[in-house]
Amino acid sequence: MGKLRKFAGLAAGAVAMGAAAMVVAPATADAAPVPCGRKVAACIDLSANQAWLMDAGQVTYGGVPITSGRPGYETPVGTYKVIWKDIDHWSKPYNGPMPYSVFFTDSGIAFHEGSLSELSHGCIHLSHAAAVKFFNVLQPGETVVVQP
C-alpha cells in the first residue's frame, strides 16, 4: 500500500507540475527486449505486432499494438529515416484518410491512425492516442527500424 501511495503522490506531483511525459513501467525479467538498436527513434516488431518510441536505446513510449501490411502489401523490413509528416493526409491510391501520418519510405509507408483489427496496405496502423504520440515525437531525419 505504501508503494502505491508513493507512486500516486509522484504521479499527482508530475500532473501538478504540468509534466506530459509518459510513466514507463520498470522492466521485469519477463519483459521482452525491444529488438532495435540504440540510435533508433522508432522500432517496429512485425512478428509481435508492436511498436515503440525510443531515445538513446531506452523505451520512452510503448510497446503499443499495431497492424501492418496484408498479403501482397507487406510492410517492408529495414532501416529508414522519417521523411515527412502530414497531420491530415488523404491516400489517393486507397481513397482513405491517414490521420497523423509519419512517412518513412519513398513508397508511401507511414505510421498513422488506423484499424487495429484490419491489416493495412503496408502502413503501420496505430490507435488514435499512439498515432498522436508518434506524430508529435518523431521528426524528419530520425531513424525507424522495421524488424520481421
Summary of the structure (lengths in Angstrom):
residues: 148
radius of gyration: 16.4
end to end distance: 41.6
largest distance: 55.5
contacts: 405
relative contact order: 0.21
helix: 17%
strand: 36%
